[in-house]
Amino acid sequence: MRAMPITRRVGPVTGSELKQLRKDLGEAIGRSLSNADMAKLCGLPAGSSDTILRWEVSGPSGPAGELLRILAMASDHYPILENFNVFDRWDVPEKERPARRAQFRESMRDEVRRRLA
């Protein structure tokens, strides 16, 4: 059973949502992600995989949770956050919207790959 997408919730990211996000981001970039990879994505220092393990129970706190909400947009399983949705505006022709959304998601995937490099 799939966890509720983290971007649809107002509260903090839960541990089970973090586990699902790791799988979904891995699927989006074409490789599985380790706890060390998730720590790197959150900007944690090297050797912080134990923090990710704790967060998989309690959920991430503070800025890391917000960053993960943004990076989640790299996966098609999560909606584009309202602040980033510039595709459904009146000045964007409807026929261009799917291509622009796909381009945005690809740029988010590139950002995830860049952070992991």
N, C-alpha and C positions, 0 to 999 in steps of 0.2 A: 504494500500500500504506500502510495506516494505522500510525503509530508506536504502540508500546505506551503505554497511558495512564500518565502520570507518577505517578499516585497508587498504582499497583500496584507500583512499584519502591521499593526501600529507599534506593538510592544517589541521587546528585545528578541533577538534570534535565539531559538532554543537549541539544545544539543543535537536533537534528532534532525532538525533543519540543517544544521552545520554538516552533519554526516551526509545528508542527501545532496547538499550543495557541492561537497567535494566530488561526489560521483558525477553530478551534472556538469560541473566545470571541466572535469576530466573528459567527459564525453564531448563537450563543446570544442576542446582544443585537440582532441584525438589521442590523448594518453591519460593513464590513471595518475591521480595525484596522491602523494604521500602526506603524512602529517607534517613532515619538514617542508614540503611544498606549500601547504596551507599556511604554515608559520611565516614563510617567506612572503606569500601574498598579503598577509596582514602586517608586514613590516616588522615582524619580531626578529630579534637577533638569532644568529645561528645557534642550534642546540635547543631551541624552544619547542620542540615537538611535544614535550610533556605538557606544555600549556594547551596545545590543541587537544590533546587527550582529555584534559580536564574540561575544556570548553565543550567537548562532545557529550559531556554529562550536564554541565550547568549552562552552556551557551556562552558566546563571547560577550565581552563587556565593552562599553564606551565606543571609541572611534573604530575599533576593529569590526564591530557589528555593523556600523554604518558603511564602512568600506566594503564589507562582504555583500551588503545589499546592492551596492553599485556594481561590483564585479559580477554579481549574479546575472546581470543583463547580458552577459556573454552567452548564456544558455537560452535556447528557445523555450525552455521549461518555465522561465520567469518572465513576467511582463516588464516592459520598459517603464521605469519610474516616471511619474508625471513630470517632474522637473526636467527630465531628459527627452520627453516626448515632443519633438518639434515636427513630427510627421503628420499629425492629425489637425494641423492648423488650416485655416481657410485659404492661405496663400500657397499651399502645396497641393498640386493636382492629385486627385485620388489615384489615378493610374500610376503615379510615381511613388506613392507611399510604400508599397511592399518592397521595392528595390532599395529605397532609402533606409527602411528598417533593417533589411538584410545587410546593407553596407555598415550601418551603425553597429549591429551585433558583431560583424567581422572585426570592426575596429576595437570593440571591447575584448574580443578573443585575442587580438594582437597585443592589447594592453596586458592581459593575463600572461601571455607568453613572454612579454618583455619583463614583467616583474619576476618571472621564474628564471630568466637567463642569468 
